[in-house]
Amino acid sequence: MSGRDVSLTGLVSMMLTRRPSAANLDAMPKPRARRFADAARELLRDTLFDAASELLEQRSWSETRMADIAKSAGVSRQTLYKEFGSRQGFAQAYILREADRFLAGVHKAVAEHEDDPKAALAAAVEVFLMTAAEEPLIMAIVRGDAGDGLLSYVTNQAGPVLGYATQRLGEILGEIWPKVPEHSVGLIAENMVRLAISHAASSTAPAKEVADGMAELFGPYLEMVVGTPGA
């Protein structure tokens, strides 16, 4: 019986009762092939997100069509929808990618001031706000209105950003200062994220001034729970 004639039931039976042949082993997906597929998918997503950033430098989110993003990235609209499912799905994934980039800068800033919690908070907030000031996504939110959907993704408790950013900042603080109680880390992370996003979306003062003010507010509490460095 040829391979084409083997029924699904027969095929399952063969797989359960026979050792894989060399030919079957050769046909199995290789880890390298999976890594290539993952890398190709990541490249596709980053290319689409970068295309959206370029478009948002010139227009609001409500004026940016999925077809425009696909064309700018050099792929079909069908490819874009196949990857993200919907405009909302793309927006949420895009915002989370940008949040990861912001938080990478925050992580570095905190780590560089491990022995001075107050300075660490000031540096982290300043890096976040300075990055946000040049970020097309944030500029689109500032230029847009509540009807374009982006603002709610970033500021809504049920949206993708607040919960993720709070959790990630908590992980960063817990990694840098592992002796700090989890409750204290969560308290600082949630309130700092909310205030930082609020200032990024509607800035009324220079980044350093805002950062110093937030450090003045949260710094003493963090210093108290961190304790004496090296102790």
Buried (B, 14 or more C-beta within 10 A) or exposed (E): EEEEEEEEEEEEEEEEEEEEEEEEEEEEEEEEEEEEEEEEEEEBBEBBBBBBBEBBEEBBBEBBEBEBBBBBBEBEBEBBBEBBEEBEEBBBBBBBBBBEEBBBBBBEBBBBBBEBBBBBBBBBBBBBBBBBBEBBBBBBBBBBEEEBBBBBBBBEEEBBBBBBBBBBBBBBBBEBBEEBEEEBBBBBBBBBBBBBBEBBBEBEEEBBEBBBBBBEEBBEBBBEBBEEEEE
